[in-house]
Every structure is written in C-alpha cells, then in structure tokens.
Amino acid sequence: MYKRADVQPVPTMPCDGSPGEGLMFSSLPVWGQAGIWGLLGASSLVVGAAVAYLMKLPTRVTSGIMSFGCGVLISAVAYDLMLEGYKSGGIWPIIYGAVGGSAAYSIANWLVSRAGGKHRKRSGKQQRTDAQHKGGGLAIAIGSLLDGIPESVVLGVSLLGGGGVSVAMFSAIFLSNLPEGLSSAVGMKRAGRSKTYVFGLWIVIVLVSALASLLGAALLGSASAGLLATVNAVAAGALLTMIADTMLPEAVEGEHGLTGLLVVLGLLIAFALSHNGS
C-alpha cells in the first residue's frame, strides 16, 4: 500500500521481475498481478470448504480456527491498514473512512440478515433457519461477497507502492479465509445445502474477489496518498465490523475457554509477518 519515503516499509512479495525474485506473472501490469493475488488470497475459501466435506471436525476445532483467523485480521486492520494509512494520509482520512466503512457494512449486513443470511459463517445448526427462509440461499451468497470484497480491494491497492504485494495483508486474507470457508461450509452442509451450491458459491466468490482486487489496483493507480489512506480506512472499518458481527460469534460460542488466547496468537503471528525485518 502507499507509503511516504520516510515510513519503514512492511515486507512485500516482489513482483518486479528481478532475477531470483520475480514471479511467473511479474511481466503483467499491476492490475493483472493484483487480480492473481486476489484469486490466490481468496482461494483458501475453497480449501476450507473442501476440508469441511473431507473431514468431520469437532465444533471446538472449527471455532478455534475461526478465533485464530479473527486475530490475524485484527492485526492486518490495525497495523497494515489503519497505521500505514495514518502515516501516509493523517488522522482524518482514517476516522471518516473507518466510520463510513463500518456504517456501510452494518447497513448492508442488516439487509442481508433480514433476507436470511445472518448465520452465513456459523458451523452449527443456525443455518437451518436461513435455509428455510425464502431467498436465504441468495442472501448467504450476497453476504459472503459482502465479507470478501473489502479485503480484496486493499490487497490490490497494496501493490501500488511498487514494492510488491504486502506479505502481511496477503497472509491475513489467506489465513482468515480458510476458517471462514470451513465454518460456513460446515453450517451449509448441516443445513442440507448441496455440494454444488457450496462449492459453486465459493468459486464465484473467489472470482469476484479477484476482480475486486484487480479493480482496486486499476482504478486507484494515480490516487493521492490521502485517497489511498481513506480507501484503506473504509476497508478497515468494514473488516473490523465484519469480524465483530459475523466471525467472533462463531468463535466464542464454540470455543469458550481458548477464544481469547487463539485471537492473540493469530494477531501476534500476523504482526510478526508484518514487521519481520523492519
């Protein structure tokens, strides 16, 4: 993501084609690279869904994985979006961006919940109510898209600094999507949804996430530091609200004793990835 010259950079995955460091798609334009990174980051949703169908995991395990994912995302929001945005754009873009992102997500999530997608991330029997709700399947799909788009946009924006994709942001997205896909797929399976529906849903979301990442890089390539800071803050506000509204309830209900510890471990690991070598 955008940084001033005097800001200590976070670790990045180089994509400039330099010998020994470039990736197979380094010759692509930045927006093309962003699309591929968005695809890779969201692909763990499908991996999580596959695990849900191949293995029967106890509720405490799925909830524990969700707890860890919450910590990873909280770290990314605090240090790789808000803090970096503050360094490049100041405090006000962070304040009104985060509040705006949170408000927008809350309203959209309320509409999705009313339509039957309230428990889209739950691994228990809660999704049975959604399955019986008219339009519940579509609401789950829309809600899942709502959850994934903000993180994909900021992943694309992270390439605009010229140093490659943010290791911390990519890791946070990949690691947090895994428990989301796992827990949600377990709930959909228990609600009687077909494999075609579950995997079709996640594949579509992966593709839309790739498109969101691509558009984030393509449309904001010449944006100012203040605008980039605002975009990151909007995504941060939306992501933090998503964690509180949809991820933590699943984490707390299934794993009462170790939820806090697992959240802290996820945060610390993501923080270490972000600041390793700083």
C-alpha positions in Angstrom: 0.0 0.0 0.0 1.1 3.6 -0.4 3.8 4.8 1.9 5.9 8.0 2.3 9.6 7.8 1.8 10.3 8.1 5.5 7.9 5.3 6.5 9.6 2.0 7.3 8.2 -0.4 4.6 6.4 -3.6 5.6 7.7 -6.8 4.0 6.4 -7.4 0.4 6.5 -10.2 -2.1 8.5 -8.8 -5.1 6.7 -8.7 -8.4 9.1 -6.6 -10.4 10.7 -9.4 -12.4 14.1 -9.0 -10.8 16.4 -12.1 -11.1 15.8 -14.7 -8.5 12.9 -12.7 -7.0 10.3 -12.3 -9.7 7.2 -14.4 -10.1 5.8 -16.1 -13.2 3.3 -13.3 -13.6 5.7 -10.4 -12.9 5.5 -9.3 -16.6 1.8 -8.5 -16.2 0.6 -4.9 -15.5 0.0 -4.1 -11.8 -3.8 -4.6 -12.2 -3.2 -8.1 -13.7 -0.9 -9.0 -10.8 -3.5 -7.7 -8.3 -6.1 -9.9 -9.9 -4.0 -13.0 -9.5 -3.0 -12.2 -5.9 -6.7 -11.6 -5.1 -7.5 -15.0 -6.6 -4.8 -16.7 -4.5 -5.8 -14.9 -1.3 -9.5 -15.9 -1.7 -8.7 -19.5 -2.8 -8.4 -20.6 0.8 -12.2 -20.3 1.0 -12.5 -23.3 -1.4 -9.8 -25.1 0.6 -11.7 -24.6 3.8 -14.9 -25.8 2.2 -13.1 -28.9 0.9 -11.8 -29.7 4.4 -15.3 -29.4 5.7 -16.5 -32.1 3.3 -13.5 -34.4 3.6 -13.2 -34.3 7.4 -15.7 -34.2 10.2 -14.2 -31.6 12.6 -15.5 -31.0 16.1 -17.2 -27.7 16.7 -14.4 -26.6 19.1 -11.9 -27.1 16.3 -13.7 -25.1 13.7 -14.4 -22.4 16.3 -10.8 -22.4 17.4 -9.6 -21.9 13.8 -12.1 -19.1 13.4 -10.7 -17.5 16.6 -7.2 -17.6 15.1 -8.5 -16.0 11.9 -10.1 -13.2 13.8 -6.7 -12.3 15.4 -5.0 -12.4 12.0 -7.5 -10.0 10.5 -7.5 -7.7 13.5 -3.7 -7.3 13.2 -4.0 -6.6 9.5 -6.7 -4.0 10.1 -4.8 -2.2 12.9 -1.2 -2.2 11.5 -1.4 -2.7 7.8 -4.4 -0.6 7.0 -5.0 2.0 9.8 -1.5 2.6 10.9 0.0 2.7 7.4 -2.9 4.9 6.3 -2.3 7.3 9.2 1.4 7.6 8.3 0.7 8.5 4.7 -2.6 10.4 5.0 -3.0 11.7 8.5 -5.7 11.0 11.1 -8.8 12.4 9.5 -9.0 10.1 6.4 -8.7 7.2 8.9 -11.5 8.5 11.1 -14.1 9.3 8.5 -13.0 6.4 6.3 -13.3 3.8 9.1 -16.6 5.1 10.4 -18.0 5.2 6.8 -16.8 1.7 6.1 -18.3 0.4 9.3 -21.6 2.1 8.8 -21.9 0.9 5.1 -21.1 -2.7 6.1 -23.5 -2.6 9.0 -26.4 -1.4 6.9 -25.6 -4.0 4.1 -25.2 -6.8 6.7 -28.5 -5.8 8.3 -30.3 -6.1 4.9 -28.6 -9.5 4.2 -29.5 -10.7 7.6 -33.2 -9.8 7.1 -33.2 -11.7 3.8 -31.9 -14.9 5.5 -28.1 -14.6 5.5 -27.5 -13.8 9.2 -25.7 -17.0 10.1 -23.7 -17.5 6.9 -20.4 -18.1 8.9 -21.9 -20.4 11.5 -20.8 -24.0 11.7 -23.7 -25.2 13.9 -27.4 -25.6 13.2 -28.2 -21.9 12.9 -28.1 -22.0 9.1 -31.2 -24.3 9.1 -33.2 -21.2 9.8 -31.6 -19.4 6.9 -32.3 -22.4 4.6 -36.0 -22.2 5.5 -36.1 -18.5 4.8 -37.3 -17.6 1.3 -34.3 -16.3 -0.5 -31.9 -17.5 2.2 -29.5 -19.1 -0.2 -29.1 -16.0 -2.3 -28.7 -13.9 0.9 -25.9 -16.2 2.1 -24.2 -15.7 -1.3 -24.6 -11.9 -1.2 -23.4 -11.8 2.4 -20.3 -13.8 1.6 -19.5 -11.4 -1.3 -20.0 -8.5 1.1 -17.5 -10.0 3.5 -14.8 -10.7 0.9 -14.8 -7.6 -1.3 -13.2 -5.0 1.1 -10.1 -7.2 1.8 -9.6 -8.0 -1.9 -9.7 -4.3 -2.8 -7.0 -3.4 -0.3 -4.9 -6.3 -1.4 -4.9 -4.8 -4.9 -4.2 -1.3 -3.5 -1.1 -2.7 -1.6 0.6 -3.3 -5.0 0.5 0.4 -5.9 3.6 1.3 -3.8 5.8 -0.5 -6.3 7.4 -3.0 -3.9 5.1 -5.9 -4.5 2.1 -7.3 -2.6 2.1 -6.9 1.2 3.1 -10.2 2.8 1.1 -9.4 5.9 -2.1 -8.4 4.1 -1.9 -11.4 1.8 -1.2 -13.8 4.7 -4.0 -12.2 6.7 -6.5 -12.7 3.9 -5.5 -16.2 3.1 -5.3 -17.4 6.8 -8.6 -15.7 7.7 -10.5 -17.0 4.6 -9.6 -20.6 5.5 -11.7 -20.8 8.7 -14.4 -18.7 7.1 -14.8 -21.2 4.3 -14.5 -24.1 6.7 -17.0 -22.9 9.3 -19.5 -21.6 6.7 -19.4 -24.8 4.7 -19.9 -27.0 7.8 -23.0 -24.9 8.6 -24.3 -25.1 5.0 -23.7 -28.9 4.9 -25.7 -29.3 8.2 -28.4 -27.1 6.7 -28.8 -29.6 3.8 -27.3 -27.5 1.1 -25.7 -29.5 -1.8 -22.1 -29.7 -2.7 -22.8 -28.0 -6.0 -24.3 -25.0 -4.1 -21.5 -24.8 -1.5 -18.5 -25.1 -3.9 -20.2 -23.1 -6.6 -20.8 -20.3 -4.1 -17.1 -20.2 -3.0 -15.8 -20.4 -6.5 -17.9 -17.5 -7.6 -16.7 -15.5 -4.5 -13.1 -16.3 -5.3 -13.5 -15.0 -8.9 -15.3 -11.8 -7.7 -12.6 -11.3 -5.1 -10.0 -11.5 -7.8 -12.0 -8.9 -9.8 -12.3 -6.6 -6.8 -8.5 -6.8 -6.3 -7.9 -6.1 -10.0 -10.2 -3.1 -9.9 -8.7 -1.8 -6.7 -5.3 -1.5 -8.4 -6.6 -0.4 -11.8 -8.9 2.4 -10.6 -6.6 3.8 -7.9 -3.3 3.7 -9.7 -2.9 7.5 -9.7 -4.7 8.2 -6.4 -3.3 10.6 -3.9 -1.9 9.5 -0.5 -5.0 10.9 1.2 -7.4 9.0 -1.0 -5.5 5.7 -0.6 -5.5 6.2 3.2 -9.2 6.8 3.0 -9.8 3.6 0.9 -7.8 1.5 3.3 -9.6 3.0 6.3 -13.0 2.3 4.7 -11.9 -1.3 4.2 -10.6 -1.5 7.7 -13.8 -0.2 9.2 -15.8 -2.7 7.2 -13.5 -5.6 8.1 -13.5 -4.9 11.8 -17.3 -4.7 11.8 -17.4 -8.0 9.9 -15.2 -9.6 12.5 -17.4 -8.4 15.3 -20.7 -9.2 13.7 -20.0 -12.5 11.9 -16.8 -14.1 13.0 -16.5 -13.6 16.7 -20.0 -15.0 17.5 -18.9 -18.3 15.9 -15.6 -18.3 17.6 -16.9 -17.5 21.1 -19.9 -19.9 21.0 -18.0 -23.0 20.0 -14.7 -22.4 21.9 -15.4 -20.6 25.2 -12.1 -21.3 27.0 -9.4 -20.6 24.4 -11.0 -18.0 22.2 -9.1 -15.0 23.6 -5.7 -16.9 23.5 -6.2 -18.0 19.9 -7.2 -14.5 18.9 -4.0 -13.2 20.5 -1.9 -15.9 18.8 -3.3 -15.0 15.4 -2.7 -11.3 16.0 0.9 -11.9 17.1 1.7 -14.2 14.1 0.3 -11.7 11.7 2.1 -8.8 13.4 5.4 -10.7 13.2 4.8 -11.3 9.5 4.1 -7.6 9.0 7.2 -6.4 10.9 9.7 -9.1 10.3 12.9 -7.4 9.2 11.5 -3.9 9.9 
